[in-house]
């Protein structure tokens, strides 16, 4: 189990999302009032390619441990500043398989769809930051560390301090890929 360290939402296309006391997750849509909520893609680059794609990026979750690491390297990163809706602590988000369900608080349930594909806006936010959230492993494979994306299965209010319960999918586990 982990905990929710922060929740963030923005009704406008902004890179950084302001922290809130709570957010409401809406089944099949995402975060109520957030610019990225909807059944179809809302991220501008994806809308340009194909606006009829399903929105697999309704909720962006990021681990506070990444913020700790980045701050230790001399950056200044706080919850919501990299565009995430839910900042977690105590859950290995990047190690979860596709299809994992996360119970966020008393009611809400999200299903993990994949990794966030970091965008150049991270570099514009703080110079040098992008290389620390996306890189390559020893075999030359791209490694994305900027959080995970999920869709909302069951709606509900989610707030700071809520417990996160992890439910792994049955069967063989499929590693996360960028969505």
N, C-alpha and C positions, 0 to 999 in steps of 0.2 A: 504494500500500500504506500501511496505517496500523498502529498497534499498540494492544494492549489495555493500558490504564493501570490498570484495577482490575476485579475481578469481585466481585459481591455477591449474597447469597441470604438469605432469611428464611423460616422455616417458619411464621411467624405473620403475621396482617394488621397490618403496621406500615408507616408511610409510609417510614421510612428503613430501608435494608437494610444489615446489617453486611458489611464487606469480608471476603473469604476469600482464601486463597492460590490456590485453584483452585475451579472449579465443574464439574459434569458435566452436559452437555446430553444430553437423552434424545429421540430421534426421535419426533416427533408429540406430545410432552408439554411440553417446556420444561426448566427448570433443576431437576435432581434436588433434592428436599427443599424447593423453594420453594412458598410458598402459592399462587402463580398457575400452577403446572404442572398440565397436564391437557388432554385432548382437547376438553372443553367449557369455556365461559367460567368464570372464577374470580373476576374482579373483581366485588365485591359489588353494585354498581349495575347491572351487566349481568346478573347472576344473577337479580336481582329482576325485571328486564324479561322475560327469556326464558332459563331455565337450559339450554335445548337448543341454543343457538348454538355454533358451532365457536369454539374459542379461537384467535383470530388475534393474541393478545397474550401468547404463551408466553414471549418474551424481550424485555425492554426495554433498548434501547441508547441511550446518551447520549454526546455528544461533550464531551470535557474542555475544549474551547475555550469552551463555554458556561459552564462553571464559572469559567474564567479571566475571562470577560467580567463575570459576576455579581459575582465577588470584586472586580474593578476598580471596580464601582459601589458598593462598600461592604457587600455581603452577605458571608456566610461560608458557602460551599457546598463540600463535598468529595464525592468519589466515593461513590455509594451513597445519599447523603442525600436525593436526589429520587426514590428508589425504583427506580433503574435496576439491572439485573443486570450489564451490561457497559458500562464506561466506555472510550471509544475516544479516540484522538488521530490526526489526520492523514487522516481520511476525512470528506468532506462528507456526513454522514448525511442531512441534510434535503434535499439535492439529488439523492438517489438516486431512480430510478424504482421503482414498484411491481414486485415480482418479482425485484429484484436479489438475487443470492446473495452472502453474505459467508462466506468461509472463515475460521474463527476458530481459529488454531493449526493443528496437524497433521491433525486429523480432522474436527472439527465444521463443519457447514454450516447456516446459517440463511437463510431467505428472507424478505425485507422485505415486510410486509403493509400498512404505513401509518404515519401519524404518531400519536404519543401525544396524546391529548386531555387537556391539563392540567386538573387538578381543583382545587377550592377548598382541598384539604389543603396545597397549595403556599403559599397565603397564610397558613394557620395555622402552617406551618413557620417562615416569616419574613415579617413584614408588609411589603407592597409588592413582594414577589417575583413574584407572579402576573403583574403587568402587564409584566414583562420576559421572560416565557416564552410569553405569548400576547397578541396585539394585533391591529391592523388595518393593512393597507397603504393606499396612497394612494387606491385604488379602493374601500376599505371592506371588502375581503375579510379573513376571519380568517386570521391567520398564527400557526401553532403551532410553537414552537421547543424543546419539552421532550423531544426525542428521537423515536426510531422504535420500532416494534414488529415482531416477526418470529416465525416458526414454525421449529421445528427439523426439518430434513430428514435430516441425518446427525448422530448423536450423537457425543460425545467429550468429553474433558477440555479445559478452556480455562483458561488461567492468565495472570497478569500478565506482560507482556513478549511474549506471543505476537503474531505477525504477523497482520494482517487483509488478506486478498486479496479484491478486489471483482470480481464477474462480473456485468456488465450483461446484462439480458435481450435476446433478439433482437426484431426488429420495432420498431414505434413505441413510444416510452417513455411510460408513463402516470405523471403526477405523483402523489405521495403524497397521500392523503386521510386524515382521522382515522378510526381504527378503535377 
